[in-house]
Amino acid sequence: MMSKKILVVDDDFSQRELYRDVFNSAGFDVTVADDGQDAWEKIQHDKPDLVFSGILMPRMTGFELIDKIRSNPSTVTIPIIIFSHLGKPEDRKKAGELSVRFMVKGFDGPIDILKTVRDILIPVEIQYSSKIEPEDDDRPAAIML
């Protein structure tokens, strides 16, 4: 299976690098952008499988980026997670109206966010398929317990 591509968008360097590392260590191919405008330019050249974006950024906010993604036929289906440093109720409401996942720094940690990303990008049958079916197993029958 080819590695899924995630675009991490945030003007906070430490947050960008944290999530680059989290997603890279989980096997995802990660690109970073330092604001919505930078992200939009990157999306035009290399469409990601998921966008993980902050909200408040210079040049173009996370919500402005979402509007651009959702209004373009070639990018409209890209899943988006918006990551809020403040967790404002009005931002949560707007994210819901735009059909994007809303996660909050300090409430949703890196493990929660990684689980959400996996749930979006990797089919459940692949995530949890550690069971070997007898017909797929070439071990002698006496060993299969």
KOLKE-490976 format. One record per residue: x, y, z of N, C-alpha, C, O in turn. Coordinates in steps of 0.05 Angstrom, whole numbers, plus 5000, padded with zeros to 4 digits. Layout:
<sites>
- n_X n_Y n_Z ca_X ca_Y ca_Z c_X c_Y c_Z o_X o_Y o_Z
- X Y Z X Y Z X Y Z X Y Z $
...
</sites>
This chain:
<sites>
- n_X n_Y n_Z ca_X ca_Y ca_Z c_X c_Y c_Z o_X o_Y o_Z
- 5017 4976 5000 5000 5000 5000 5018 5025 5000 5037 5027 5016 $
- 5012 5044 4982 5027 5068 4981 5022 5086 5005 5000 5086 5016 $
- 5042 5100 5013 5040 5118 5037 5020 5140 5031 5022 5153 5010 $
- 5002 5145 5049 4983 5167 5046 4997 5194 5052 5014 5195 5069 $
- 4989 5215 5037 5001 5241 5040 4985 5259 5058 4960 5262 5054 $
- 4998 5271 5077 4985 5291 5095 4999 5317 5092 5023 5319 5092 $
- 4983 5338 5090 4993 5366 5090 4987 5378 5117 4964 5381 5125 $
- 5008 5385 5132 5006 5398 5158 5009 5428 5155 5030 5437 5145 $
- 4989 5443 5163 4989 5472 5159 4987 5487 5185 4966 5484 5199 $
- 5007 5502 5193 5006 5518 5217 5029 5538 5217 5051 5532 5207 $
- 5023 5562 5227 5044 5582 5228 5062 5578 5253 5083 5592 5255 $
- 5055 5561 5271 5070 5555 5295 5090 5532 5288 5082 5509 5284 $
- 5116 5539 5286 5137 5521 5278 5137 5495 5295 5138 5473 5284 $
- 5135 5498 5321 5136 5475 5339 5113 5456 5334 5116 5431 5335 $
- 5089 5467 5330 5065 5450 5324 5068 5435 5297 5062 5412 5294 $
- 5078 5451 5277 5082 5439 5251 5102 5415 5252 5097 5394 5241 $
- 5124 5419 5266 5144 5399 5269 5135 5375 5285 5141 5352 5279 $
- 5120 5381 5307 5109 5359 5323 5092 5340 5307 5096 5316 5307 $
- 5073 5352 5291 5055 5335 5276 5069 5323 5251 5060 5302 5242 $
- 5089 5336 5241 5105 5324 5219 5117 5298 5230 5116 5277 5218 $
- 5129 5300 5254 5142 5277 5266 5122 5255 5274 5127 5231 5268 $
- 5099 5262 5285 5078 5243 5293 5069 5228 5268 5067 5203 5269 $
- 5062 5242 5247 5051 5229 5223 5073 5213 5208 5068 5191 5198 $
- 5097 5224 5207 5119 5210 5194 5125 5184 5208 5129 5163 5195 $
- 5126 5184 5235 5132 5160 5250 5111 5139 5247 5116 5115 5252 $
- 5087 5147 5239 5065 5128 5234 5064 5118 5205 5046 5103 5198 $
- 5084 5127 5189 5086 5117 5162 5073 5134 5141 5071 5126 5118 $
- 5064 5158 5148 5052 5176 5128 5073 5193 5115 5094 5199 5127 $
- 5068 5202 5091 5085 5220 5076 5075 5248 5082 5053 5255 5076 $
- 5092 5265 5095 5083 5291 5106 5096 5314 5092 5121 5314 5088 $
- 5080 5334 5084 5090 5359 5074 5079 5380 5094 5058 5377 5105 $
- 5095 5402 5097 5086 5423 5115 5083 5449 5100 5096 5454 5080 $
- 5065 5466 5111 5061 5493 5100 5058 5512 5124 5046 5504 5144 $
- 5068 5537 5121 5067 5555 5144 5043 5573 5146 5040 5588 5165 $
- 5025 5572 5126 5000 5586 5127 4982 5575 5105 4990 5559 5089 $
- 4957 5585 5104 4938 5576 5085 4946 5581 5056 4942 5564 5038 $
- 4958 5604 5051 4967 5610 5024 4989 5591 5014 4987 5580 4992 $
- 5008 5586 5031 5029 5567 5025 5017 5539 5020 5025 5525 5002 $
- 4998 5531 5037 4985 5505 5034 4970 5503 5007 4972 5483 4993 $
- 4955 5524 5000 4940 5524 4975 4958 5521 4951 4952 5506 4933 $
- 4981 5534 4952 5000 5532 4930 5011 5503 4928 5014 5493 4907 $
- 5016 5491 4951 5026 5463 4951 5005 5444 4942 5011 5424 4928 $
- 4980 5448 4950 4958 5431 4942 4955 5431 4911 4948 5410 4899 $
- 4960 5453 4898 4958 5455 4869 4978 5437 4855 4972 5426 4833 $
- 5001 5433 4867 5023 5417 4854 5023 5388 4863 5031 5370 4848 $
- 5013 5382 4888 5015 5355 4898 4991 5351 4918 4993 5358 4941 $
- 4969 5341 4908 4945 5338 4923 4949 5318 4946 4955 5295 4941 $
- 4944 5327 4971 4947 5309 4994 4922 5291 4997 4901 5297 4986 $
- 4925 5270 5013 4902 5253 5020 4887 5264 5044 4864 5257 5048 $
- 4900 5283 5059 4887 5295 5082 4901 5321 5088 4926 5323 5085 $
- 4886 5341 5097 4898 5367 5106 4892 5369 5136 4870 5366 5145 $
- 4914 5375 5151 4912 5379 5179 4921 5408 5183 4944 5415 5180 $
- 4902 5426 5191 4908 5455 5190 4900 5469 5216 4880 5462 5229 $
- 4917 5489 5223 4910 5507 5244 4889 5527 5234 4881 5525 5210 $
- 4880 5545 5250 4860 5565 5242 4872 5592 5237 4871 5602 5215 $
- 4883 5604 5258 4893 5632 5256 4921 5632 5245 4940 5623 5258 $
- 4924 5642 5220 4950 5643 5207 4951 5668 5189 4930 5678 5181 $
- 4975 5678 5184 4977 5702 5166 4970 5694 5137 4970 5670 5130 $
- 4965 5713 5121 4959 5711 5092 4933 5696 5086 4916 5707 5071 $
- 4929 5673 5097 4904 5658 5093 4899 5640 5117 4916 5624 5124 $
- 4875 5643 5129 4868 5627 5153 4861 5599 5145 4858 5593 5122 $
- 4859 5582 5165 4850 5554 5160 4823 5553 5148 4818 5537 5130 $
- 4804 5570 5157 4777 5570 5146 4777 5580 5117 4762 5570 5101 $
- 4793 5600 5111 4796 5609 5083 4807 5587 5065 4798 5584 5042 $
- 4826 5572 5076 4837 5550 5061 4816 5529 5055 4813 5518 5033 $
- 4800 5523 5076 4778 5503 5072 4759 5512 5050 4751 5496 5034 $
- 4752 5538 5051 4734 5549 5030 4746 5544 5002 4732 5536 4984 $
- 4772 5549 4999 4785 5545 4973 4784 5515 4965 4778 5508 4942 $
- 4791 5498 4984 4791 5469 4979 4764 5459 4971 4761 5444 4952 $
- 4743 5468 4986 4716 5459 4981 4704 5471 4955 4684 5460 4945 $
- 4714 5493 4945 4703 5506 4921 4717 5497 4896 4709 5506 4874 $
- 4737 5480 4898 4751 5471 4874 4744 5441 4869 4748 5425 4887 $
- 4734 5435 4845 4726 5408 4839 4748 5387 4843 4742 5364 4850 $
- 4773 5394 4839 4794 5374 4841 4803 5369 4870 4817 5350 4875 $
- 4794 5386 4888 4802 5383 4916 4779 5380 4936 4783 5377 4960 $
- 4755 5382 4926 4731 5383 4943 4729 5359 4962 4717 5361 4984 $
- 4739 5336 4954 4736 5312 4970 4759 5307 4990 4758 5287 5005 $
- 4779 5324 4991 4801 5320 5009 4791 5322 5038 4779 5343 5045 $
- 4795 5302 5055 4787 5304 5083 4804 5326 5097 4828 5329 5091 $
- 4792 5340 5116 4806 5361 5130 4801 5359 5160 4778 5354 5169 $
- 4822 5362 5175 4820 5365 5204 4830 5393 5211 4852 5401 5203 $
- 4813 5408 5225 4821 5435 5234 4829 5432 5263 4815 5420 5279 $
- 4853 5443 5269 4865 5441 5296 4865 5468 5309 4879 5486 5300 $
- 4849 5471 5330 4846 5497 5343 4864 5498 5368 4864 5480 5384 $
- 4877 5521 5371 4893 5526 5395 4874 5536 5417 4881 5534 5441 $
- 4852 5548 5409 4834 5561 5428 4809 5546 5434 4797 5549 5456 $
- 4799 5530 5415 4775 5514 5420 4750 5530 5422 4732 5523 5437 $
- 4748 5553 5408 4725 5570 5410 4700 5557 5399 4701 5544 5378 $
- 4677 5559 5413 4652 5546 5404 4644 5555 5376 4634 5538 5360 $
- 4649 5580 5369 4641 5589 5342 4658 5576 5320 4649 5571 5298 $
- 4683 5570 5327 4701 5555 5308 4691 5526 5305 4691 5516 5283 $
- 4684 5514 5327 4673 5486 5326 4648 5485 5309 4644 5467 5293 $
- 4631 5505 5313 4606 5506 5297 4611 5510 5267 4600 5496 5251 $
- 4630 5528 5261 4637 5533 5233 4649 5507 5220 4643 5501 5197 $
- 4666 5494 5235 4678 5469 5225 4656 5448 5219 4658 5434 5199 $
- 4637 5446 5237 4615 5427 5233 4599 5434 5208 4591 5417 5192 $
- 4594 5460 5203 4580 5469 5179 4595 5463 5154 4583 5458 5133 $
- 4622 5463 5156 4639 5457 5133 4646 5428 5130 4661 5420 5112 $
- 4635 5411 5147 4640 5382 5147 4669 5375 5150 4680 5358 5135 $
- 4683 5388 5168 4711 5381 5174 4712 5373 5204 4697 5382 5220 $
- 4732 5356 5210 4736 5348 5238 4748 5372 5253 4765 5387 5242 $
- 4740 5375 5278 4750 5397 5295 4764 5385 5319 4751 5370 5334 $
- 4789 5391 5323 4804 5381 5346 4817 5404 5360 4823 5425 5348 $
- 4822 5401 5386 4831 5423 5402 4857 5416 5416 4859 5396 5430 $
- 4877 5434 5414 4902 5431 5427 4897 5431 5457 4882 5447 5468 $
- 4910 5412 5471 4907 5410 5500 4884 5392 5508 4883 5383 5531 $
- 4866 5387 5490 4844 5368 5495 4849 5343 5479 4848 5320 5489 $
- 4855 5346 5453 4861 5324 5435 4892 5323 5432 4903 5340 5419 $
- 4904 5303 5444 4933 5300 5442 4941 5287 5416 4925 5278 5400 $
- 4967 5285 5411 4978 5273 5387 4967 5245 5382 4963 5237 5359 $
- 4964 5229 5403 4954 5201 5399 4925 5201 5389 4918 5186 5371 $
- 4909 5219 5401 4881 5221 5392 4879 5231 5363 4864 5221 5347 $
- 4897 5250 5356 4897 5261 5329 4906 5240 5309 4894 5237 5288 $
- 4927 5225 5316 4936 5203 5299 4915 5182 5295 4911 5173 5272 $
- 4900 5175 5316 4878 5156 5313 4857 5167 5294 4847 5152 5277 $
- 4850 5192 5296 4830 5204 5278 4840 5204 5249 4825 5197 5231 $
- 4866 5210 5245 4877 5210 5218 4876 5181 5207 4868 5178 5184 $
- 4884 5162 5223 4882 5134 5213 4854 5126 5207 4849 5113 5187 $
- 4835 5134 5224 4807 5127 5219 4797 5138 5193 4780 5126 5179 $
- 4807 5162 5185 4798 5175 5160 4812 5162 5136 4800 5157 5116 $
- 4838 5157 5139 4854 5149 5115 4857 5119 5111 4862 5110 5088 $
- 4855 5103 5132 4860 5074 5129 4835 5059 5135 4823 5061 5157 $
- 4825 5043 5116 4801 5027 5121 4804 5009 5146 4826 4999 5152 $
- 4782 5006 5160 4782 4992 5186 4793 4963 5182 4808 4953 5199 $
- 4786 4950 5160 4795 4922 5156 4825 4920 5153 4836 4899 5159 $
- 4838 4941 5145 4868 4941 5143 4880 4948 5170 4900 4936 5178 $
- 4868 4967 5184 4879 4976 5210 4879 4953 5230 4899 4950 5245 $
- 4858 4937 5231 4855 4918 5252 4857 4889 5243 4847 4871 5256 $
- 4870 4884 5220 4871 4857 5209 4897 4843 5216 4916 4842 5200 $
- 4898 4834 5241 4922 4819 5249 4916 4789 5249 4934 4773 5252 $
- 4891 4782 5247 4883 4754 5247 4890 4742 5220 4884 4753 5199 $
- 4901 4718 5221 4908 4703 5196 4886 4683 5192 4880 4667 5209 $
- 4874 4684 5169 4853 4664 5162 4867 4638 5154 4889 4639 5141 $
- 4856 4615 5161 4869 4589 5155 4876 4586 5126 4897 4576 5119 $
- 4859 4595 5108 4865 4591 5079 4888 4609 5070 4899 4604 5049 $
- 4894 4630 5085 4917 4648 5078 4943 4640 5092 4963 4652 5088 $
- 4942 4619 5108 4965 4611 5124 4978 4587 5112 4965 4567 5108 $
- 5004 4589 5107 5018 4566 5095 5033 4550 5116 5049 4532 5109 $
- 5029 4555 5142 5041 4539 5163 5028 4511 5163 5004 4509 5156 $
- 5042 4490 5172 5029 4464 5175 5006 4466 5195 5008 4481 5215 $
- 4985 4451 5190 4961 4452 5206 4966 4447 5236 4952 4458 5253 $
- 4985 4430 5243 4991 4424 5270 5000 4448 5286 4998 4448 5311 $
- 5012 4468 5273 5022 4491 5286 5000 4512 5291 5001 4528 5310 $
- 4979 4512 5274 4958 4532 5276 4941 4526 5301 4928 4506 5302 $
- 4941 4545 5319 4925 4541 5344 4906 4564 5347 4890 4565 5366 $
</sites>
